[in-house]
Amino acid sequence: MMQTFTEFSTNAILKIGDQELLAPYKKATQPHLYTFIRTNNSRAQIVVDSIPYTIEPNSILALTVVQYFQFVSGTDLVVYQFNPEFYCIKDHDQEVSCAGLLFFGNVHIPIMELSLEESRKFNTLHDVFLDEFETKDTIQAEMLRMLMARFIIISTRLLKAKEGFVETATNAKIDLLREFNILVEAHFKTEHNVAFYASKLFKSPKTLSNTFAKLNTSPLKLIHERIVLETKRLLIYTDKTAKEIAYEVGFEDASHLSRLFKKQTQLSPSEFKKQLQKAS
């Protein structure tokens, strides 16, 4: 079962379906679509950026457009996929936008467990989605966007309620972390210095570092983690050489990337690649 909404004027796409919607991802690929997977009475198995995940029954997982995703197994799933043109160009509040809590991290994979009452709410919302797909009129697109906004709002509330997620810091610190991650996503291939991001956020590098220390991390660590994550993706999913990968993530000298990569993973890029080949 799959329903697809398209809007010619904006190139917007929204897909709703079950596990059949995930059939194209039997091999790891970037879907270029924001994706929600909701389990009902059984668990699902997926792989994100080469890391296996189990989605327990009655749970929701959110994926961004840049992660490499592979669907392994699962039945009785509810799947939503949409492109930036469908939802992200709208003027949403930060928390429920495509730069919101569900999507701001490139390493963080948000999985929300649902109570029976929460599952009931999502089932009701899904029925309204399906009804709206059958209503072909001039406001259908806006109605579908409103329903997706509601879906994201409910999911965001669940994520914020998870023990230890937002309670560890004030909302202002979380907002700053999210804004920083958004900037890193946009510029990590060319900008590796904290000073660049601090200036964009109208903060001093010291202020940024002190704030992130309260979140048990640092701006430079986040930049390096994003570079290493992209390097892993390119090593796993492409045939590019270490030199080509280094150039792609902003290093003129491949040895500089190799040192950073080894510091974070205890392996050089070539050793990491050899391990992949052995495993396959």
C-alpha positions in Angstrom: 0.0 0.0 0.0 1.4 3.3 -1.0 -0.1 6.8 -1.5 1.9 9.6 -3.2 1.1 13.3 -3.3 2.9 15.5 -5.7 2.5 19.3 -6.3 3.7 20.4 -9.7 4.2 24.1 -8.8 6.7 23.3 -6.0 7.9 19.8 -6.9 6.7 18.8 -3.4 6.4 15.0 -2.7 4.8 13.2 0.2 4.6 9.4 0.3 2.7 7.3 2.8 2.8 3.5 2.9 3.9 0.4 4.6 7.1 -1.6 4.4 6.7 -1.8 0.6 7.8 1.9 0.6 11.1 0.8 1.9 11.8 -1.9 -0.7 14.1 0.4 -2.7 16.4 0.6 0.3 17.4 -3.1 0.5 20.8 -1.8 -0.5 22.1 1.2 1.5 21.4 4.5 -0.1 20.6 8.1 0.7 16.9 8.5 0.2 17.0 12.3 -0.2 13.7 12.3 1.6 12.9 12.9 5.3 11.6 9.5 6.6 9.6 8.4 9.5 9.2 4.7 10.3 6.6 3.6 12.8 6.3 0.1 14.1 3.2 -1.5 15.4 3.2 -4.9 17.0 6.5 -6.2 15.7 10.1 -4.9 15.6 12.0 -3.7 12.5 15.7 -4.0 11.6 17.5 -1.3 9.7 21.0 0.0 9.2 21.9 3.7 9.2 25.4 4.7 8.2 26.6 1.1 8.6 25.3 0.9 12.2 22.4 -1.7 12.8 19.4 -0.5 14.7 16.4 -2.4 16.1 13.1 -0.4 16.2 11.1 -2.0 19.0 7.3 -2.5 18.6 5.2 0.7 18.9 8.1 3.1 18.2 8.9 5.9 15.7 12.3 6.5 14.1 13.2 9.7 12.2 15.8 9.9 9.5 17.3 12.9 7.6 17.9 13.2 3.9 21.7 12.7 4.2 22.0 9.5 6.1 22.7 6.2 4.3 19.7 4.0 5.0 19.2 0.2 4.5 16.0 -1.6 5.3 16.6 -5.1 6.6 13.3 -6.5 7.8 10.0 -5.5 9.3 6.2 -5.9 8.8 3.1 -4.0 9.6 5.0 -0.7 9.4 3.8 2.8 8.7 6.1 4.9 6.7 6.1 8.6 5.8 8.5 10.2 3.4 8.7 13.8 2.1 11.1 16.1 0.3 12.2 19.5 1.5 9.9 21.1 -1.1 6.9 19.6 0.7 7.5 20.7 4.2 10.8 22.5 4.8 10.2 25.6 2.7 7.3 26.5 5.0 7.8 29.0 7.8 7.7 26.6 10.8 8.9 27.2 14.3 12.5 26.0 14.8 11.5 23.1 17.0 9.2 21.5 14.4 11.0 22.5 11.2 13.4 20.4 9.1 16.0 22.0 11.3 14.2 20.9 14.5 15.0 18.5 17.2 14.1 15.4 15.2 16.5 16.3 12.4 19.2 18.6 13.8 21.8 15.9 14.6 23.8 13.9 12.0 24.9 11.3 14.5 21.9 11.2 16.8 19.1 8.8 15.6 15.9 9.7 17.4 13.7 6.7 18.3 10.6 7.4 20.3 8.7 4.6 22.2 4.9 5.0 22.2 2.4 4.2 24.9 -0.9 2.6 24.0 -2.6 6.1 24.1 0.2 7.6 21.9 -0.1 4.7 19.4 -3.9 5.4 19.3 -3.3 9.1 18.5 -0.9 8.2 15.7 -3.4 5.6 14.3 -6.1 8.3 14.2 -3.8 10.8 12.6 -2.8 8.2 10.0 -6.5 7.6 9.1 -6.9 11.4 8.6 -3.9 11.4 6.3 -5.4 8.6 4.2 -8.8 10.4 4.0 -7.1 13.6 2.9 -5.3 11.8 0.1 -8.7 11.0 -1.3 -9.8 14.7 -1.2 -8.6 16.3 -4.4 -9.1 20.0 -4.1 -7.2 23.3 -4.0 -6.4 23.1 -0.3 -5.3 19.5 -0.2 -1.6 20.4 -0.2 -2.0 22.7 2.8 -4.1 20.2 4.7 -1.4 17.5 4.2 1.3 19.9 5.4 -0.8 20.7 8.5 -1.1 17.0 9.2 2.6 16.5 8.8 3.2 19.4 11.1 1.0 17.8 13.7 2.8 14.5 13.3 6.2 16.2 13.8 4.9 18.2 16.8 3.7 15.1 18.5 7.0 13.3 17.8 9.0 16.2 19.0 7.1 16.3 22.3 7.8 12.6 22.7 11.5 13.2 22.0 11.7 16.1 24.5 10.0 13.9 27.1 12.6 11.2 26.8 14.5 10.9 30.1 17.8 12.8 30.0 17.4 14.3 26.5 16.5 18.0 27.0 16.5 18.1 30.8 20.3 18.1 30.8 20.4 21.7 29.6 18.3 24.7 29.1 16.3 25.2 25.9 18.6 28.0 24.9 21.6 25.7 25.0 19.8 23.1 22.9 18.8 25.8 20.4 22.4 26.9 20.1 23.5 23.4 19.6 20.9 22.9 16.9 21.9 26.1 15.1 25.5 25.1 15.3 24.8 21.6 13.8 22.8 23.2 11.0 25.8 25.5 10.2 28.2 22.5 10.4 26.0 20.6 7.9 26.1 23.4 5.5 29.8 24.3 5.8 31.8 21.3 7.2 33.4 20.5 3.8 35.1 23.9 3.6 35.2 25.3 7.2 36.9 23.4 9.9 37.6 26.2 12.4 35.4 27.0 15.4 35.9 30.7 14.8 33.9 30.6 11.6 30.8 29.1 13.2 31.1 31.3 16.3 31.1 34.4 14.1 28.0 33.1 12.3 26.2 32.6 15.6 27.4 36.1 16.9 29.4 34.3 19.7 33.0 34.2 20.6 34.8 30.8 20.2 35.3 30.8 24.0 31.6 31.4 24.7 30.7 28.6 22.3 33.1 26.2 23.9 32.0 27.0 27.4 28.3 26.6 26.5 28.9 23.2 24.8 31.1 22.0 27.7 27.9 22.1 29.8 26.4 19.6 27.2 29.5 17.4 27.6 30.9 18.2 24.1 32.8 20.8 22.2 32.4 22.7 19.0 35.6 21.3 17.5 34.5 17.8 18.5 31.2 18.2 16.6 33.0 19.5 13.5 35.4 16.6 13.6 32.7 14.1 14.1 30.8 15.4 11.1 33.9 15.2 8.9 34.7 11.6 10.1 31.1 10.6 9.6 31.2 11.8 6.0 34.5 10.1 5.4 33.0 6.8 6.7 30.1 7.2 4.3 32.3 7.8 1.4 34.6 4.9 2.3 31.6 2.6 2.7 29.4 3.6 -0.1 31.8 4.9 -2.9 34.9 3.8 -4.6 36.7 7.1 -4.1 40.3 7.1 -3.1 41.6 8.5 0.2 43.0 11.5 -1.6 39.7 12.1 -3.4 37.8 11.8 -0.1 40.2 14.2 1.7 39.7 16.8 -1.0 35.9 16.4 -0.9 35.8 17.1 2.9 38.2 20.0 2.6 41.7 18.7 3.2 44.4 19.4 0.6 46.7 16.9 2.3 45.2 13.4 2.7 47.5 12.8 5.7 45.7 15.5 7.7 42.4 13.7 7.3 44.1 10.4 8.0 45.3 11.7 11.4 41.9 13.1 12.3 40.2 9.9 11.2 42.6 7.7 13.2 42.3 9.8 16.3 38.5 9.3 16.3 38.3 5.7 15.1 41.7 4.2 16.0 42.0 3.2 12.3 43.4 5.0 9.3 41.0 5.4 6.3 42.8 2.6 4.5 42.6 0.3 7.5 38.9 1.1 7.9 38.4 0.2 4.2 40.3 -3.1 4.6 38.1 -4.0 7.5 35.0 -3.3 5.4 36.3 -5.6 2.6 37.1 -8.4 5.1 33.6 -8.1 6.6 32.0 -8.3 3.2 
